[in-house]
């Protein structure tokens, strides 16, 4: 067993999580509104989904991979509509509610929502398959223990990014006034709605081809 594969996995997880998309915007907004715990838990939902895709790629689960890709259109539409819902909810929620620290139910909801958003993007699996193929671990007789190390690293790297992001954003939370938070909610809502429209319209554009 080569422990260096754990390091490879950490780099992979960090690199896949770092680009700022709808999950990043949600994490930032929730950190400012509900505190660092809410932002971190939101990120951990995405990290869990990344680890699931890492398992599919790393352990060569062809049947699961093909099933997800065959449902690509439906999953993308579901993810787009979910983004539209979250975007509208973010845009219209008043700062007074957002300032309260999220309870356990709120944290669970934050975790589940980002997990579902990430897992409904089956195209992510292509990135993992490409990376794992580069390590010689996709659909081969390779070591399962090595694959497990990489998947563990993927989750660790992704979680590390969300920890850094939520921790960094939380530093500015105390300086945010209700008026500023209202505008942050509106801007974040518009950005998330934009992603939702993009994903949803892409489904219908693809159907026309």
LOVEXKOL-50931 format. One record per atom (N, C-alpha, C): residue number from 1; residue in one letter; chain; atom name; x, y, z. Coordinates in steps of 0.05 Angstrom, whole numbers, plus 5000, padded with zeros to 4 digits. Example, Ala and Ser with C-alpha at 12.3 -4.5 7.8 and 13.67 -1.06 7.14 Angstrom:
<pts>
    k  r  c   a     X     Y     Z
    1  A  A   N  5264  4886  5156
    1  A  A  CA  5246  4910  5156
    1  A  A   C  5264  4934  5156
    2  S  A   N  5257  4955  5142
    2  S  A  CA  5273  4979  5143
    2  S  A   C  5258  5001  5157
</pts>
This chain:
<pts>
    k  r  c   a     X     Y     Z
    1  X  A   N  5017  4976  5000
    1  X  A  CA  5000  5000  5000
    1  X  A   C  5018  5025  5000
    2  X  A   N  5013  5043  4981
    2  X  A  CA  5029  5067  4979
    2  X  A   C  5013  5090  4991
    3  X  A   N  5022  5100  5014
    3  X  A  CA  5008  5121  5029
    3  X  A   C  5007  5147  5013
    4  X  A   N  5025  5149  4993
    4  X  A  CA  5025  5174  4977
    4  X  A   C  4998  5178  4962
    5  X  A   N  4983  5156  4958
    5  X  A  CA  4957  5158  4944
    5  X  A   C  4938  5175  4961
    6  X  A   N  4941  5175  4987
    6  X  A  CA  4924  5191  5004
    6  X  A   C  4929  5221  4998
    7  X  A   N  4954  5228  4994
    7  X  A  CA  4961  5255  4986
    7  X  A   C  4950  5262  4959
    8  X  A   N  4951  5243  4940
    8  X  A  CA  4939  5248  4914
    8  X  A   C  4909  5254  4916
    9  X  A   N  4896  5238  4933
    9  X  A  CA  4867  5242  4937
    9  X  A   C  4861  5269  4949
   10  X  A   N  4877  5278  4968
   10  X  A  CA  4872  5304  4981
   10  X  A   C  4874  5326  4960
   11  X  A   N  4894  5324  4943
   11  X  A  CA  4898  5344  4922
   11  X  A   C  4874  5343  4902
   12  X  A   N  4865  5319  4895
   12  X  A  CA  4842  5316  4877
   12  X  A   C  4817  5329  4889
   13  X  A   N  4811  5322  4914
   13  X  A  CA  4788  5332  4928
   13  X  A   C  4788  5362  4931
   14  X  A   N  4811  5373  4938
   14  X  A  CA  4814  5402  4941
   14  X  A   C  4809  5416  4914
   15  X  A   N  4822  5405  4893
   15  X  A  CA  4820  5417  4866
   15  X  A   C  4792  5417  4855
   16  X  A   N  4777  5395  4860
   16  X  A  CA  4750  5393  4850
   16  X  A   C  4731  5411  4865
   17  X  A   N  4736  5415  4892
   17  X  A  CA  4718  5431  4908
   17  X  A   C  4722  5461  4905
   18  X  A   N  4747  5468  4899
   18  X  A  CA  4755  5497  4900
   18  X  A   C  4741  5515  4880
   19  X  A   N  4736  5507  4855
   19  X  A  CA  4723  5526  4837
   19  X  A   C  4697  5536  4848
   20  X  A   N  4692  5562  4848
   20  X  A  CA  4668  5574  4860
   20  X  A   C  4645  5571  4841
   21  X  A   N  4626  5555  4850
   21  X  A  CA  4601  5550  4835
   21  X  A   C  4577  5555  4854
   22  X  A   N  4554  5543  4848
   22  X  A  CA  4531  5548  4865
   22  X  A   C  4535  5538  4894
   23  X  A   N  4550  5516  4897
   23  X  A  CA  4555  5506  4925
   23  X  A   C  4573  5526  4940
   24  X  A   N  4593  5537  4926
   24  X  A  CA  4610  5557  4939
   24  X  A   C  4594  5581  4948
   25  X  A   N  4576  5591  4930
   25  X  A  CA  4560  5614  4937
   25  X  A   C  4542  5608  4961
   26  X  A   N  4530  5584  4961
   26  X  A  CA  4513  5577  4983
   26  X  A   C  4529  5576  5009
   27  X  A   N  4553  5564  5008
   27  X  A  CA  4569  5562  5032
   27  X  A   C  4576  5589  5043
   28  X  A   N  4584  5608  5025
   28  X  A  CA  4591  5635  5034
   28  X  A   C  4567  5649  5046
   29  X  A   N  4544  5647  5033
   29  X  A  CA  4520  5660  5043
   29  X  A   C  4511  5649  5070
   30  X  A   N  4512  5622  5072
   30  X  A  CA  4503  5610  5097
   30  X  A   C  4523  5616  5120
   31  X  A   N  4548  5618  5114
   31  X  A  CA  4568  5625  5134
   31  X  A   C  4563  5653  5145
   32  X  A   N  4557  5672  5127
   32  X  A  CA  4552  5700  5135
   32  X  A   C  4525  5701  5150
   33  X  A   N  4506  5686  5142
   33  X  A  CA  4479  5688  5154
   33  X  A   C  4477  5672  5180
   34  X  A   N  4487  5647  5180
   34  X  A  CA  4482  5629  5202
   34  X  A   C  4507  5621  5218
   35  X  A   N  4530  5630  5209
   35  X  A  CA  4554  5623  5223
   35  X  A   C  4571  5602  5209
   36  X  A   N  4595  5599  5220
   36  X  A  CA  4615  5581  5208
   36  X  A   C  4605  5552  5207
   37  X  A   N  4591  5543  5228
   37  X  A  CA  4582  5515  5228
   37  X  A   C  4563  5509  5205
   38  X  A   N  4545  5528  5199
   38  X  A  CA  4526  5524  5177
   38  X  A   C  4541  5523  5150
   39  X  A   N  4561  5540  5147
   39  X  A  CA  4577  5540  5122
   39  X  A   C  4593  5515  5119
   40  X  A   N  4606  5506  5141
   40  X  A  CA  4622  5482  5140
   40  X  A   C  4605  5457  5135
   41  X  A   N  4583  5455  5149
   41  X  A  CA  4565  5432  5144
   41  X  A   C  4555  5431  5116
   42  X  A   N  4549  5454  5105
   42  X  A  CA  4541  5455  5077
   42  X  A   C  4563  5444  5059
   43  X  A   N  4587  5452  5064
   43  X  A  CA  4610  5442  5048
   43  X  A   C  4614  5412  5052
   44  X  A   N  4610  5402  5076
   44  X  A  CA  4613  5374  5081
   44  X  A   C  4593  5357  5066
   45  X  A   N  4569  5369  5061
   45  X  A  CA  4550  5355  5044
   45  X  A   C  4561  5350  5016
   46  X  A   N  4573  5371  5006
   46  X  A  CA  4586  5369  4979
   46  X  A   C  4609  5350  4980
   47  X  A   N  4625  5351  5001
   47  X  A  CA  4648  5333  5004
   47  X  A   C  4639  5304  5005
   48  X  A   N  4617  5298  5018
   48  X  A  CA  4606  5271  5019
   48  X  A   C  4599  5261  4991
   49  X  A   N  4586  5279  4976
   49  X  A  CA  4578  5272  4948
   49  X  A   C  4603  5267  4931
   50  X  A   N  4623  5284  4935
   50  X  A  CA  4649  5280  4920
   50  X  A   C  4661  5253  4927
   51  X  A   N  4660  5245  4952
   51  X  A  CA  4670  5219  4961
   51  X  A   C  4654  5197  4948
   52  X  A   N  4628  5200  4946
   52  X  A  CA  4611  5180  4932
   52  X  A   C  4620  5176  4903
   53  X  A   N  4624  5198  4889
   53  X  A  CA  4633  5196  4862
   53  X  A   C  4661  5185  4860
   54  X  A   N  4677  5192  4880
   54  X  A  CA  4704  5181  4881
   54  X  A   C  4704  5151  4884
   55  X  A   N  4685  5140  4900
   55  X  A  CA  4682  5111  4903
   55  X  A   C  4674  5098  4877
   56  X  A   N  4655  5111  4863
   56  X  A  CA  4646  5100  4837
   56  X  A   C  4669  5098  4818
   57  X  A   N  4686  5119  4816
   57  X  A  CA  4708  5119  4798
   57  X  A   C  4731  5102  4808
   58  X  A   N  4737  5104  4834
   58  X  A  CA  4760  5089  4845
   58  X  A   C  4757  5059  4846
   59  X  A   N  4732  5050  4851
   59  X  A  CA  4727  5022  4854
   59  X  A   C  4716  5010  4828
   60  X  A   N  4715  5026  4807
   60  X  A  CA  4707  5015  4781
   60  X  A   C  4678  5005  4781
   61  X  A   N  4660  5020  4794
   61  X  A  CA  4632  5012  4795
   61  X  A   C  4618  5020  4769
   62  X  A   N  4623  5005  4748
   62  X  A  CA  4613  5012  4721
   62  X  A   C  4583  5013  4720
   63  X  A   N  4569  4994  4734
   63  X  A  CA  4540  4993  4733
   63  X  A   C  4528  5018  4744
   64  X  A   N  4538  5027  4767
   64  X  A  CA  4528  5052  4780
   64  X  A   C  4534  5076  4762
   65  X  A   N  4559  5076  4752
   65  X  A  CA  4566  5099  4734
   65  X  A   C  4548  5101  4710
   66  X  A   N  4543  5078  4697
   66  X  A  CA  4526  5078  4673
   66  X  A   C  4497  5086  4680
   67  X  A   N  4488  5077  4703
   67  X  A  CA  4461  5084  4712
   67  X  A   C  4458  5114  4716
   68  X  A   N  4478  5126  4729
   68  X  A  CA  4477  5155  4734
   68  X  A   C  4478  5170  4708
   69  X  A   N  4495  5162  4690
   69  X  A  CA  4498  5176  4664
   69  X  A   C  4474  5172  4647
   70  X  A   N  4460  5149  4649
   70  X  A  CA  4436  5145  4633
   70  X  A   C  4413  5162  4643
   71  X  A   N  4415  5171  4668
   71  X  A  CA  4394  5188  4680
   71  X  A   C  4404  5217  4681
   72  X  A   N  4424  5223  4665
   72  X  A  CA  4437  5249  4666
   72  X  A   C  4418  5272  4662
   73  X  A   N  4400  5270  4642
   73  X  A  CA  4382  5292  4636
   73  X  A   C  4363  5297  4659
   74  X  A   N  4351  5276  4670
   74  X  A  CA  4333  5279  4693
   74  X  A   C  4346  5290  4717
   75  X  A   N  4370  5281  4723
   75  X  A  CA  4385  5290  4747
   75  X  A   C  4393  5320  4743
   76  X  A   N  4401  5327  4719
   76  X  A  CA  4409  5355  4714
   76  X  A   C  4385  5373  4717
   77  X  A   N  4362  5364  4707
   77  X  A  CA  4337  5380  4709
   77  X  A   C  4329  5383  4739
   78  X  A   N  4331  5361  4754
   78  X  A  CA  4325  5362  4782
   78  X  A   C  4344  5381  4797
   79  X  A   N  4370  5380  4791
   79  X  A  CA  4389  5397  4803
   79  X  A   C  4384  5427  4796
   80  X  A   N  4377  5432  4771
   80  X  A  CA  4371  5459  4762
   80  X  A   C  4347  5471  4777
   81  X  A   N  4326  5455  4779
   81  X  A  CA  4302  5465  4792
   81  X  A   C  4307  5469  4822
   82  X  A   N  4323  5452  4834
   82  X  A  CA  4330  5455  4862
   82  X  A   C  4346  5480  4867
   83  X  A   N  4364  5487  4848
   83  X  A  CA  4379  5512  4850
   83  X  A   C  4361  5536  4847
   84  X  A   N  4341  5534  4829
   84  X  A  CA  4322  5556  4827
   84  X  A   C  4307  5561  4853
   85  X  A   N  4299  5539  4865
   85  X  A  CA  4284  5541  4891
   85  X  A   C  4302  5554  4912
   86  X  A   N  4327  5544  4915
   86  X  A  CA  4345  5555  4935
   86  X  A   C  4352  5584  4929
   87  X  A   N  4355  5591  4903
   87  X  A  CA  4361  5618  4896
   87  X  A   C  4339  5638  4904
   88  X  A   N  4314  5630  4898
   88  X  A  CA  4291  5647  4905
   88  X  A   C  4288  5649  4935
   89  X  A   N  4292  5627  4949
   89  X  A  CA  4290  5627  4978
   89  X  A   C  4312  5645  4990
   90  X  A   N  4336  5644  4979
   90  X  A  CA  4358  5661  4989
   90  X  A   C  4352  5691  4983
   91  X  A   N  4341  5696  4960
   91  X  A  CA  4336  5724  4952
   91  X  A   C  4316  5737  4970
   92  X  A   N  4295  5723  4978
   92  X  A  CA  4272  5735  4992
   92  X  A   C  4274  5732  5022
   93  X  A   N  4292  5716  5032
   93  X  A  CA  4293  5713  5062
   93  X  A   C  4304  5738  5075
   94  X  A   N  4290  5748  5096
   94  X  A  CA  4299  5773  5109
   94  X  A   C  4323  5768  5127
   95  X  A   N  4340  5788  5130
   95  X  A  CA  4364  5786  5146
   95  X  A   C  4358  5779  5175
   96  X  A   N  4336  5787  5186
   96  X  A  CA  4330  5782  5214
   96  X  A   C  4330  5752  5220
   97  X  A   N  4319  5736  5201
   97  X  A  CA  4318  5707  5205
   97  X  A   C  4346  5696  5201
   98  X  A   N  4361  5706  5182
   98  X  A  CA  4387  5695  5175
   98  X  A   C  4407  5699  5198
   99  X  A   N  4403  5719  5214
   99  X  A  CA  4424  5725  5234
   99  X  A   C  4425  5705  5257
  100  X  A   N  4403  5689  5260
  100  X  A  CA  4402  5670  5282
  100  X  A   C  4421  5647  5275
  101  X  A   N  4434  5635  5297
  101  X  A  CA  4451  5612  5293
  101  X  A   C  4435  5588  5286
  102  X  A   N  4443  5573  5266
  102  X  A  CA  4428  5550  5257
  102  X  A   C  4428  5528  5278
  103  X  A   N  4405  5517  5283
  103  X  A  CA  4402  5494  5302
  103  X  A   C  4409  5468  5288
  104  X  A   N  4405  5446  5302
  104  X  A  CA  4413  5420  5291
  104  X  A   C  4397  5413  5266
  105  X  A   N  4371  5420  5267
  105  X  A  CA  4354  5414  5243
  105  X  A   C  4363  5431  5219
  106  X  A   N  4371  5457  5225
  106  X  A  CA  4381  5474  5204
  106  X  A   C  4407  5464  5192
  107  X  A   N  4424  5453  5209
  107  X  A  CA  4450  5442  5200
  107  X  A   C  4445  5417  5183
  108  X  A   N  4427  5400  5192
  108  X  A  CA  4421  5376  5176
  108  X  A   C  4410  5384  5149
  109  X  A   N  4392  5404  5148
  109  X  A  CA  4381  5413  5123
  109  X  A   C  4402  5424  5104
  110  X  A   N  4421  5439  5116
  110  X  A  CA  4443  5450  5100
  110  X  A   C  4461  5428  5088
  111  X  A   N  4466  5407  5104
  111  X  A  CA  4482  5385  5095
  111  X  A   C  4468  5370  5072
  112  X  A   N  4442  5364  5076
  112  X  A  CA  4428  5348  5057
  112  X  A   C  4424  5363  5031
  113  X  A   N  4419  5389  5032
  113  X  A  CA  4414  5405  5008
  113  X  A   C  4439  5406  4990
  114  X  A   N  4462  5410  5002
  114  X  A  CA  4486  5412  4986
  114  X  A   C  4495  5384  4976
  115  X  A   N  4489  5364  4992
  115  X  A  CA  4494  5336  4982
  115  X  A   C  4478  5330  4958
  116  X  A   N  4452  5337  4959
  116  X  A  CA  4434  5331  4936
  116  X  A   C  4442  5348  4912
  117  X  A   N  4449  5373  4916
  117  X  A  CA  4458  5389  4893
  117  X  A   C  4482  5378  4879
  118  X  A   N  4501  5368  4895
  118  X  A  CA  4526  5358  4883
  118  X  A   C  4521  5331  4870
  119  X  A   N  4505  5314  4883
  119  X  A  CA  4501  5287  4873
  119  X  A   C  4484  5286  4848
  120  X  A   N  4468  5308  4844
  120  X  A  CA  4451  5309  4820
  120  X  A   C  4466  5320  4796
  121  X  A   N  4492  5323  4798
  121  X  A  CA  4508  5331  4775
  121  X  A   C  4526  5308  4767
  122  X  A   N  4515  5288  4752
  122  X  A  CA  4530  5264  4745
  122  X  A   C  4554  5270  4727
  123  X  A   N  4555  5293  4714
  123  X  A  CA  4578  5299  4698
  123  X  A   C  4604  5301  4715
  124  X  A   N  4601  5305  4741
  124  X  A  CA  4624  5306  4758
  124  X  A   C  4640  5280  4757
  125  X  A   N  4625  5258  4752
  125  X  A  CA  4639  5232  4752
  125  X  A   C  4660  5230  4730
  126  X  A   N  4656  5245  4707
  126  X  A  CA  4676  5245  4686
  126  X  A   C  4702  5255  4696
  127  X  A   N  4701  5276  4713
  127  X  A  CA  4726  5287  4723
  127  X  A   C  4740  5267  4741
  128  X  A   N  4725  5253  4757
  128  X  A  CA  4737  5233  4775
  128  X  A   C  4748  5209  4759
  129  X  A   N  4733  5200  4739
  129  X  A  CA  4742  5178  4723
  129  X  A   C  4768  5185  4708
  130  X  A   N  4769  5209  4697
  130  X  A  CA  4793  5218  4683
  130  X  A   C  4817  5218  4702
  131  X  A   N  4813  5229  4726
  131  X  A  CA  4835  5231  4745
  131  X  A   C  4844  5203  4755
  132  X  A   N  4824  5186  4762
  132  X  A  CA  4831  5160  4771
  132  X  A   C  4843  5143  4750
  133  X  A   N  4835  5147  4725
  133  X  A  CA  4848  5133  4702
  133  X  A   C  4877  5141  4701
  134  X  A   N  4883  5166  4706
  134  X  A  CA  4911  5175  4705
  134  X  A   C  4927  5161  4727
  135  X  A   N  4914  5152  4748
  135  X  A  CA  4928  5138  4770
  135  X  A   C  4927  5108  4765
  136  X  A   N  4915  5099  4742
  136  X  A  CA  4914  5071  4735
  136  X  A   C  4896  5055  4753
  137  X  A   N  4873  5067  4762
  137  X  A  CA  4856  5054  4782
  137  X  A   C  4828  5049  4773
  138  X  A   N  4821  5056  4748
  138  X  A  CA  4793  5052  4739
  138  X  A   C  4790  5026  4724
  139  X  A   N  4772  5010  4733
  139  X  A  CA  4765  4984  4720
  139  X  A   C  4790  4968  4715
  140  X  A   N  4806  4966  4735
  140  X  A  CA  4831  4949  4733
  140  X  A   C  4831  4930  4757
  141  X  A   N  4850  4914  4758
  141  X  A  CA  4853  4896  4780
  141  X  A   C  4869  4909  4803
  142  X  A   N  4869  4934  4804
  142  X  A  CA  4885  4948  4824
  142  X  A   C  4876  4943  4852
  143  X  A   N  4892  4952  4871
  143  X  A  CA  4887  4947  4899
  143  X  A   C  4863  4964  4909
  144  X  A   N  4844  4950  4922
  144  X  A  CA  4822  4964  4934
  144  X  A   C  4831  4982  4958
  145  X  A   N  4851  4973  4972
  145  X  A  CA  4861  4989  4994
  145  X  A   C  4873  5015  4984
  146  X  A   N  4886  5014  4960
  146  X  A  CA  4896  5039  4949
  146  X  A   C  4874  5057  4940
  147  X  A   N  4853  5045  4928
  147  X  A  CA  4830  5061  4920
  147  X  A   C  4817  5074  4944
  148  X  A   N  4815  5059  4966
  148  X  A  CA  4803  5069  4991
  148  X  A   C  4819  5093  5002
  149  X  A   N  4846  5091  4999
  149  X  A  CA  4863  5114  5008
  149  X  A   C  4857  5139  4991
  150  X  A   N  4854  5136  4965
  150  X  A  CA  4849  5159  4948
  150  X  A   C  4821  5171  4954
  151  X  A   N  4801  5154  4958
  151  X  A  CA  4774  5163  4964
  151  X  A   C  4774  5178  4991
  152  X  A   N  4788  5167  5010
  152  X  A  CA  4791  5181  5036
  152  X  A   C  4804  5208  5033
  153  X  A   N  4824  5209  5016
  153  X  A  CA  4838  5234  5010
  153  X  A   C  4820  5254  4996
  154  X  A   N  4803  5244  4977
  154  X  A  CA  4784  5261  4963
  154  X  A   C  4766  5275  4983
  155  X  A   N  4754  5260  5002
  155  X  A  CA  4737  5272  5022
  155  X  A   C  4752  5292  5039
  156  X  A   N  4776  5284  5047
  156  X  A  CA  4792  5301  5065
  156  X  A   C  4799  5328  5051
  157  X  A   N  4808  5326  5025
  157  X  A  CA  4815  5350  5011
  157  X  A   C  4791  5368  5006
  158  X  A   N  4768  5356  4999
  158  X  A  CA  4744  5372  4994
  158  X  A   C  4736  5385  5021
  159  X  A   N  4736  5370  5042
  159  X  A  CA  4728  5381  5068
  159  X  A   C  4747  5403  5077
  160  X  A   N  4773  5400  5071
  160  X  A  CA  4792  5420  5078
  160  X  A   C  4786  5446  5065
  161  X  A   N  4778  5445  5039
  161  X  A  CA  4771  5470  5025
  161  X  A   C  4748  5484  5038
  162  X  A   N  4727  5468  5045
  162  X  A  CA  4703  5480  5057
  162  X  A   C  4709  5491  5085
  163  X  A   N  4727  5478  5099
  163  X  A  CA  4735  5488  5125
  163  X  A   C  4749  5515  5122
  164  X  A   N  4768  5517  5103
  164  X  A  CA  4782  5542  5098
  164  X  A   C  4763  5564  5089
  165  X  A   N  4744  5557  5071
  165  X  A  CA  4726  5577  5061
  165  X  A   C  4707  5587  5082
  166  X  A   N  4694  5569  5097
  166  X  A  CA  4676  5577  5118
  166  X  A   C  4690  5592  5140
  167  X  A   N  4715  5583  5147
  167  X  A  CA  4730  5597  5168
  167  X  A   C  4738  5625  5159
  168  X  A   N  4747  5628  5134
  168  X  A  CA  4755  5654  5124
  168  X  A   C  4732  5673  5123
  169  X  A   N  4709  5664  5113
  169  X  A  CA  4686  5681  5110
  169  X  A   C  4675  5690  5137
  170  X  A   N  4676  5671  5157
  170  X  A  CA  4665  5677  5183
  170  X  A   C  4679  5700  5197
  171  X  A   N  4704  5705  5189
  171  X  A  CA  4719  5727  5201
  171  X  A   C  4705  5754  5196
  172  X  A   N  4692  5756  5172
  172  X  A  CA  4679  5781  5165
  172  X  A   C  4650  5782  5174
  173  X  A   N  4640  5761  5186
  173  X  A  CA  4612  5760  5193
  173  X  A   C  4604  5781  5213
  174  X  A   N  4621  5786  5233
  174  X  A  CA  4614  5805  5254
  174  X  A   C  4612  5833  5243
  175  X  A   N  4624  5839  5220
  175  X  A  CA  4625  5866  5209
  175  X  A   C  4601  5870  5190
  176  X  A   N  4585  5850  5185
  176  X  A  CA  4563  5852  5166
  176  X  A   C  4539  5864  5180
  177  X  A   N  4528  5886  5169
  177  X  A  CA  4504  5898  5179
  177  X  A   C  4480  5885  5166
  178  X  A   N  4456  5888  5178
  178  X  A  CA  4431  5877  5166
  178  X  A   C  4427  5886  5137
  179  X  A   N  4433  5911  5132
  179  X  A  CA  4430  5922  5104
  179  X  A   C  4449  5908  5085
  180  X  A   N  4474  5905  5094
  180  X  A  CA  4493  5891  5077
  180  X  A   C  4486  5862  5073
  181  X  A   N  4476  5849  5094
  181  X  A  CA  4468  5821  5092
  181  X  A   C  4444  5818  5072
  182  X  A   N  4426  5838  5073
  182  X  A  CA  4403  5837  5054
  182  X  A   C  4413  5837  5025
  183  X  A   N  4433  5854  5020
  183  X  A  CA  4444  5855  4992
  183  X  A   C  4460  5830  4986
  184  X  A   N  4474  5819  5005
  184  X  A  CA  4488  5794  5001
  184  X  A   C  4469  5772  4994
  185  X  A   N  4446  5771  5008
  185  X  A  CA  4426  5751  5002
  185  X  A   C  4415  5755  4974
  186  X  A   N  4411  5779  4966
  186  X  A  CA  4400  5784  4940
  186  X  A   C  4420  5777  4918
  187  X  A   N  4445  5785  4922
  187  X  A  CA  4465  5779  4902
  187  X  A   C  4469  5748  4900
  188  X  A   N  4471  5735  4923
  188  X  A  CA  4475  5706  4923
  188  X  A   C  4451  5693  4910
  189  X  A   N  4427  5703  4916
  189  X  A  CA  4403  5691  4905
  189  X  A   C  4403  5693  4874
  190  X  A   N  4411  5716  4864
  190  X  A  CA  4411  5720  4835
  190  X  A   C  4432  5702  4822
  191  X  A   N  4455  5699  4835
  191  X  A  CA  4476  5681  4824
  191  X  A   C  4467  5652  4824
  192  X  A   N  4454  5643  4845
  192  X  A  CA  4445  5616  4847
  192  X  A   C  4422  5611  4827
  193  X  A   N  4404  5631  4824
  193  X  A  CA  4383  5629  4804
  193  X  A   C  4395  5627  4776
  194  X  A   N  4416  5642  4771
  194  X  A  CA  4430  5641  4745
  194  X  A   C  4441  5613  4739
  195  X  A   N  4453  5601  4759
  195  X  A  CA  4463  5573  4756
  195  X  A   C  4440  5554  4750
  196  X  A   N  4418  5558  4765
  196  X  A  CA  4395  5541  4762
  196  X  A   C  4383  5543  4734
  197  X  A   N  4380  5568  4724
  197  X  A  CA  4370  5572  4697
  197  X  A   C  4389  5560  4676
  198  X  A   N  4415  5563  4681
  198  X  A  CA  4435  5552  4662
  198  X  A   C  4432  5521  4660
  199  X  A   N  4431  5508  4683
  199  X  A  CA  4429  5479  4683
  199  X  A   C  4402  5470  4671
  200  X  A   N  4380  5484  4678
  200  X  A  CA  4354  5476  4669
  200  X  A   C  4351  5480  4639
  201  X  A   N  4359  5503  4629
  201  X  A  CA  4358  5509  4600
  201  X  A   C  4376  5490  4584
  202  X  A   N  4399  5483  4595
  202  X  A  CA  4417  5465  4581
  202  X  A   C  4404  5438  4576
  203  X  A   N  4386  5430  4594
  203  X  A  CA  4372  5404  4589
  203  X  A   C  4355  5406  4564
  204  X  A   N  4339  5428  4562
  204  X  A  CA  4321  5430  4539
  204  X  A   C  4336  5436  4513
  205  X  A   N  4358  5450  4515
  205  X  A  CA  4375  5455  4491
  205  X  A   C  4386  5429  4481
  206  X  A   N  4395  5412  4500
  206  X  A  CA  4406  5386  4492
  206  X  A   C  4385  5368  4480
  207  X  A   N  4360  5371  4488
  207  X  A  CA  4338  5354  4477
  207  X  A   C  4332  5362  4449
  208  X  A   N  4336  5387  4441
  208  X  A  CA  4330  5397  4415
  208  X  A   C  4351  5388  4394
  209  X  A   N  4374  5379  4403
  209  X  A  CA  4395  5371  4385
  209  X  A   C  4391  5343  4375
</pts>
